Amino acid sequence: MPFITQTAAGIRDKLTVFGTDYDTPDGTCIRDYIHVMDLAEAHVAALKYMLNKSESSLDIFNIGTGKGVSVKEIIEIFQDVNGVKVPVENGDRRPGDVEAIYANVDKATKLLKWQAKYPVSAALEHAWKWQKQL
């Protein structure tokens, strides 16, 4: 996401999309983009959970929206929400990139009583507002 806002702000000349030939609906990787406030609230929920536990143990939670959005979609949503054009260049795949990855948030929902609230469009709108204030 910072690369999108930095490119829109002119800090970067162009945004490179690494791979357009994946077995996904539009050929680009799918990721779980989460609003920074949702992530912060998940941390608070995890701390509360930890403080209320009677035994000392380690728990691991997947934090995200539970929904994947492609790189191409995230760029399009950013442009639509903010009315800003982002120069994009298609590049080769990067070694090690996974085609699609997004969180299974069932455990966080059940034990932390937490789930993401903000849609990806709000995350992109707020990220752009933040970038413009730098």
C-alpha positions as CSV (number, residue, x, y, z in Angstrom):
1,M,0.0,0.0,0.0
2,P,2.8,2.5,0.7
3,F,4.1,2.0,-2.8
4,I,0.7,2.9,-4.2
5,T,0.5,6.1,-2.2
6,Q,4.1,7.0,-2.8
7,T,3.6,6.6,-6.6
8,A,0.4,8.6,-6.5
9,A,2.3,11.4,-4.6
10,G,5.2,11.4,-7.2
11,I,7.8,10.0,-4.8
12,R,8.1,6.9,-7.1
13,D,7.9,7.2,-10.9
14,K,5.7,4.2,-11.4
15,L,4.2,1.2,-9.5
16,T,5.4,-2.1,-10.7
17,V,3.0,-5.0,-10.6
18,F,5.1,-8.2,-10.3
19,G,3.4,-10.8,-12.3
20,T,0.2,-10.7,-14.4
21,D,0.1,-14.4,-15.3
22,Y,-1.0,-16.0,-12.1
23,D,-4.0,-18.3,-12.0
24,T,-6.3,-15.6,-10.5
25,P,-9.2,-13.8,-12.1
26,D,-7.1,-10.9,-13.3
27,G,-3.7,-12.6,-13.3
28,T,-2.3,-10.6,-10.4
29,C,-1.5,-11.9,-6.9
30,I,-4.2,-11.8,-4.2
31,R,-3.5,-10.4,-0.8
32,D,-5.4,-9.6,2.4
33,Y,-5.2,-5.8,2.7
34,I,-6.3,-4.6,6.2
35,H,-6.8,-1.1,7.5
36,V,-4.2,0.0,10.0
37,M,-6.9,0.8,12.6
38,D,-8.3,-2.7,12.3
39,L,-4.8,-4.0,12.9
40,A,-4.3,-1.8,15.9
41,E,-7.7,-2.9,17.4
42,A,-6.7,-6.5,16.9
43,H,-3.6,-5.9,18.9
44,V,-5.7,-4.4,21.7
45,A,-8.1,-7.3,21.6
46,A,-5.1,-9.7,21.8
47,L,-3.7,-7.9,24.8
48,K,-7.0,-8.0,26.6
49,Y,-7.4,-11.7,25.8
50,M,-3.9,-12.4,27.2
51,L,-4.5,-10.4,30.4
52,N,-7.8,-12.3,31.0
53,K,-6.3,-15.8,30.6
54,S,-5.8,-17.8,33.7
55,E,-2.9,-19.9,32.4
56,S,0.3,-18.9,30.7
57,S,0.4,-20.1,27.2
58,L,1.1,-18.9,23.7
59,D,-1.7,-18.3,21.2
60,I,-1.2,-17.4,17.5
61,F,-3.9,-15.5,15.6
62,N,-4.3,-14.7,11.9
63,I,-5.3,-11.1,11.6
64,G,-6.8,-9.8,8.4
65,T,-10.1,-9.3,6.7
66,G,-10.4,-12.9,5.6
67,K,-10.9,-11.7,2.0
68,G,-8.4,-11.5,-0.8
69,V,-8.1,-8.6,-3.2
70,S,-5.9,-8.7,-6.2
71,V,-3.1,-6.3,-6.8
72,K,-4.9,-5.0,-9.9
73,E,-8.1,-4.5,-8.0
74,I,-6.4,-2.6,-5.1
75,I,-4.9,-0.2,-7.6
76,E,-8.2,0.3,-9.3
77,I,-10.0,0.8,-6.0
78,F,-7.3,3.3,-4.9
79,Q,-7.8,5.3,-8.1
80,D,-11.6,5.3,-7.9
81,V,-11.8,6.2,-4.3
82,N,-9.2,9.0,-4.4
83,G,-9.6,10.3,-8.0
84,V,-5.9,9.9,-8.6
85,K,-4.2,8.1,-11.5
86,V,-1.3,5.8,-10.6
87,P,1.3,5.1,-13.3
88,V,1.6,1.3,-13.5
89,E,4.2,-0.9,-15.1
90,N,3.8,-4.7,-15.4
91,G,6.9,-6.6,-14.4
92,D,8.0,-10.2,-14.1
93,R,7.0,-12.4,-11.2
94,R,9.3,-12.2,-8.1
95,P,10.8,-15.4,-6.9
96,G,8.9,-16.8,-3.9
97,D,5.7,-14.7,-4.4
98,V,2.6,-16.7,-3.5
99,E,-0.3,-16.6,-5.9
100,A,-3.0,-15.9,-3.2
101,I,-2.8,-15.5,0.5
102,Y,-5.3,-14.2,3.0
103,A,-6.1,-14.8,6.6
104,N,-8.4,-17.3,8.1
105,V,-9.8,-15.1,10.9
106,D,-12.1,-17.7,12.6
107,K,-9.9,-18.0,15.7
108,A,-9.6,-14.3,16.1
109,T,-13.3,-13.8,15.7
110,K,-14.1,-16.6,18.2
111,L,-11.5,-16.0,20.9
112,L,-10.6,-12.3,20.6
113,K,-14.2,-11.3,19.7
114,W,-12.5,-9.2,16.9
115,Q,-13.1,-8.8,13.2
116,A,-12.1,-6.1,10.7
117,K,-14.5,-3.3,10.4
118,Y,-13.1,-1.1,7.6
119,P,-13.6,-1.9,3.9
120,V,-10.5,-1.9,1.8
121,S,-11.8,1.3,0.1
122,A,-11.6,3.1,3.5
123,A,-8.1,1.9,4.0
124,L,-7.0,3.2,0.7
125,E,-8.8,6.6,1.2
126,H,-7.2,7.0,4.6
127,A,-3.8,5.9,3.4
128,W,-3.9,8.6,0.7
129,K,-5.0,11.3,3.1
130,W,-2.1,10.3,5.4
131,Q,0.4,10.3,2.5
132,K,-0.7,13.8,1.4
133,Q,0.0,15.2,4.9
134,L,3.6,14.0,4.9
